Amino acid sequence: MPHQAGFVNIIGKPNVGKSTLINALTGEKISIITPKAQTTRQRILGIVNEENYQIVFSDTPGILAPSYKLQEAMMREVDAAFEDADILLYIVEAGESTDQEQIINRIKAANVPLILVINKIDLTDQATLEMKINEWQKVFPEADIIPVSALRNANLQSIFRSILAKLPESPPYYDKDELTDKTVRYFVAEKIREKILLNYQKEIPYSVQVAVDQFKESENIIHIIALIFVARESQKAIILGHQGSAIKRVGTQARKDLEEWLGKKIFLELSVKVDKDWRDSEKELKKFGYDL
């Protein structure tokens, strides 16, 4: 049997469930998940390997109109996903309107096989779902339209069947034991940022960037020093909280998750630094790994 391999790039608006879906499809927590929009900032690969195929899933930031340079960098990640896709996996919510001319035109211009996933079917009724399937089929007559609940792992095998029917013949792009293209340091920083997204409100989570300054592993423990960057002094005070209570809570939650993930005791030290208006600085964004 010939070997199949290709890039299946997941696109969609913010908060439609892209990260939940890639985690469900790969069986790994590749992307952090929170109820807040713009949780995903950078493109991340999740690789599914079997003897006869390799599916390289790509999670991307939610499609939006950028308001500052960080969001411009996020949309470049989406642009790249359109350019190198072997298959596009466009995810929409069950109640989402088909009135999306700009995204629809981009998908059609990409000229690659399309799987349209209608997510969150657990939040709608059968009549509404059937109506939406018919509406989307008129927009994309050639697409496979698959209703799922990524959160509940419902109907995910239909996505795999559709992908394998469209995946090109190719040798694998990555070693068969690889699960992602990101480093351990990246996942540590993302886990800390996830806890910040969950523990703070309003603008604070969107003004934060996390960088791992030190990662030292010994036989029984991993020592991690991470820096939380904010844009203003007032934000630093909020991140710290009264007598450091807020940042301690973030550190405890992140440490517990990291210990479970890495299978070792973790010593996690967090500090907060002000990097003025980093979200609009090309120099600072490049330092944090964003492509501009």
TACOR-V674583 format. One record per residue. N is the residue number from 1. RES is the residue in one letter. PHI is phi in degrees with one decimal (none if undefined). D_LAST is the distance of its C-alpha to the last C-alpha in Angstrom with 1 decimal. Layout:
n->{N N}
res->{RES RES}
phi->{PHI PHI}
d_last->{D_LAST D_LAST}
//
This chain:
n->{1 2 3 4 5 6 7 8 9 10 11 12 13 14 15 16 17 18 19 20 21 22 23 24 25 26 27 28 29 30 31 32 33 34 35 36 37 38 39 40 41 42 43 44 45 46 47 48 49 50 51 52 53 54 55 56 57 58 59 60 61 62 63 64 65 66 67 68 69 70 71 72 73 74 75 76 77 78 79 80 81 82 83 84 85 86 87 88 89 90 91 92 93 94 95 96 97 98 99 100 101 102 103 104 105 106 107 108 109 110 111 112 113 114 115 116 117 118 119 120 121 122 123 124 125 126 127 128 129 130 131 132 133 134 135 136 137 138 139 140 141 142 143 144 145 146 147 148 149 150 151 152 153 154 155 156 157 158 159 160 161 162 163 164 165 166 167 168 169 170 171 172 173 174 175 176 177 178 179 180 181 182 183 184 185 186 187 188 189 190 191 192 193 194 195 196 197 198 199 200 201 202 203 204 205 206 207 208 209 210 211 212 213 214 215 216 217 218 219 220 221 222 223 224 225 226 227 228 229 230 231 232 233 234 235 236 237 238 239 240 241 242 243 244 245 246 247 248 249 250 251 252 253 254 255 256 257 258 259 260 261 262 263 264 265 266 267 268 269 270 271 272 273 274 275 276 277 278 279 280 281 282 283 284 285 286 287 288 289 290 291 292}
res->{M P H Q A G F V N I I G K P N V G K S T L I N A L T G E K I S I I T P K A Q T T R Q R I L G I V N E E N Y Q I V F S D T P G I L A P S Y K L Q E A M M R E V D A A F E D A D I L L Y I V E A G E S T D Q E Q I I N R I K A A N V P L I L V I N K I D L T D Q A T L E M K I N E W Q K V F P E A D I I P V S A L R N A N L Q S I F R S I L A K L P E S P P Y Y D K D E L T D K T V R Y F V A E K I R E K I L L N Y Q K E I P Y S V Q V A V D Q F K E S E N I I H I I A L I F V A R E S Q K A I I L G H Q G S A I K R V G T Q A R K D L E E W L G K K I F L E L S V K V D K D W R D S E K E L K K F G Y D L}
phi->{none -66.4 -87.2 -110.3 -159.8 177.9 -97.4 -108.4 -98.6 -93.3 -128.3 161.1 -71.5 -60.1 69.7 -88.1 109.4 -61.3 -69.0 -60.8 -68.0 -65.1 -64.1 -68.3 -71.4 -90.1 74.4 -132.2 -85.8 -74.0 -116.4 -72.0 -132.3 -142.2 -71.3 -84.1 -66.3 65.1 -63.3 -83.8 -110.3 -127.7 -68.9 -138.4 -97.2 -124.7 -108.4 -107.5 -115.0 -133.0 -57.0 -107.4 -155.9 -137.5 -103.3 -102.2 -76.0 -131.1 -85.8 -132.9 -62.1 -66.0 -71.7 -150.9 -88.6 -67.3 -111.4 -152.7 -64.0 -59.8 -67.0 -62.6 -63.7 -60.9 -72.2 -67.5 -63.9 -67.2 -56.5 -62.3 -66.7 -68.1 -77.1 -111.3 -74.0 -87.7 -140.8 -97.9 -115.1 -93.9 -107.6 -128.3 -83.2 -58.4 -97.4 -75.9 -74.7 -84.9 -80.7 -138.6 -55.2 -65.1 -66.6 -59.1 -64.0 -65.6 -63.6 -65.3 -68.9 -66.2 56.2 -128.5 -54.8 -121.3 -116.4 -99.6 -102.4 -94.3 -96.0 65.8 -68.5 -71.2 -104.7 -136.5 -105.1 -63.1 -64.7 -64.6 -62.0 -62.7 -64.0 -67.5 -58.5 -64.6 -63.8 -69.4 -64.2 -70.0 -73.7 -124.8 -61.7 -89.7 -80.7 -83.0 -111.4 -126.0 -81.9 -144.1 -124.3 -61.8 -63.4 -103.7 55.9 -94.7 70.7 -69.3 -63.0 -64.9 -65.8 -60.3 -62.0 -65.8 -61.3 -65.4 -72.5 -111.6 -68.0 -72.2 -72.4 -170.5 -68.4 -63.6 -87.0 -130.8 -55.2 -69.3 -97.1 -85.7 -108.8 -160.2 -97.2 -95.4 -88.2 -60.8 -59.7 -60.1 -68.0 -63.3 -62.0 -67.1 -63.9 -65.7 -64.3 -57.7 -67.5 -67.7 -59.5 -80.4 -102.0 -122.7 -115.8 58.3 -80.6 -51.4 -59.7 -83.9 -101.0 -109.3 -130.7 -116.2 -133.1 -87.2 -86.6 -149.3 -141.9 -120.9 -108.1 -115.4 -62.6 -113.8 -150.9 -116.9 -97.0 -125.4 -115.8 -125.1 -110.3 -103.6 -96.4 -126.3 -90.8 -144.2 -60.7 -62.7 -70.3 -59.6 -62.4 -69.1 -60.4 -68.3 77.0 -62.9 53.3 76.6 -66.7 -70.5 -69.1 -63.9 -62.9 -60.3 -62.5 -65.3 -64.9 -66.0 -60.5 -62.4 -65.5 -67.7 -63.8 -66.1 -71.7 -89.6 70.9 -143.3 -65.8 -121.0 -105.9 -115.8 -113.6 -114.7 -138.0 -116.7 -128.2 -92.6 -124.5 -55.0 51.1 -60.2 -68.4 -114.5 -110.7 -60.6 -60.8 -69.0 -63.3 -64.1 -61.7 -87.1 95.0 -89.1 -92.9 -122.7}
d_last->{41.6 38.4 35.2 32.5 28.8 25.6 22.5 23.4 20.4 21.1 19.8 21.3 21.2 20.9 24.0 25.6 25.9 23.2 23.0 26.8 27.2 25.2 27.1 30.3 29.7 28.8 31.4 28.9 27.0 23.6 21.8 22.9 24.8 25.7 27.1 24.2 21.5 17.9 19.2 16.8 13.2 12.0 13.6 16.7 19.4 23.1 25.5 29.1 31.4 34.9 37.2 36.6 33.1 29.6 27.4 23.7 22.8 19.2 18.7 15.8 15.0 17.5 16.8 16.8 16.2 13.3 14.8 12.2 8.5 9.0 10.5 8.0 5.7 9.3 10.1 7.6 9.7 12.7 12.0 12.0 15.2 16.8 16.3 17.8 20.4 24.0 25.1 23.4 24.8 24.6 25.9 27.6 30.1 33.8 34.2 31.0 31.7 31.0 30.1 26.4 26.3 22.5 21.8 25.0 24.3 20.9 22.9 25.7 23.5 22.0 25.6 25.8 28.4 27.8 29.2 29.3 30.0 31.8 31.3 33.5 36.7 38.6 37.9 39.5 42.9 43.8 44.6 41.3 39.5 41.6 40.9 37.1 37.4 39.3 36.9 33.9 36.0 36.6 32.9 32.1 35.5 34.4 32.5 33.9 34.1 34.6 35.5 34.7 34.5 31.8 33.0 36.5 35.7 37.6 37.5 34.6 36.8 36.6 32.9 33.5 36.2 34.2 31.3 33.8 35.4 32.2 30.6 30.8 32.8 30.8 31.0 28.8 25.2 25.5 28.5 30.9 30.9 27.1 26.2 22.4 19.5 18.8 20.6 23.4 21.5 18.8 21.7 23.4 20.6 20.3 24.1 24.2 21.6 23.7 26.7 25.1 24.2 27.9 29.5 28.0 28.0 26.4 23.1 23.4 21.7 18.6 18.3 18.6 16.5 18.6 18.4 21.3 22.7 25.7 27.0 30.5 32.7 36.4 39.1 39.7 36.7 33.0 31.9 28.5 27.1 24.1 22.4 21.7 19.4 20.1 19.3 23.0 26.3 27.9 25.6 26.5 30.1 29.6 27.8 30.7 33.4 37.1 38.0 34.9 36.1 32.9 30.7 33.7 33.8 30.1 30.7 33.9 32.4 29.4 31.9 34.3 31.7 30.3 34.0 34.7 31.6 32.0 35.8 36.3 37.0 34.0 34.0 31.0 30.3 27.9 27.1 25.1 23.1 21.9 18.4 18.6 16.2 13.5 12.0 11.3 10.3 7.0 9.4 10.7 7.9 7.0 10.8 11.2 9.4 6.4 3.8 0.0}
//
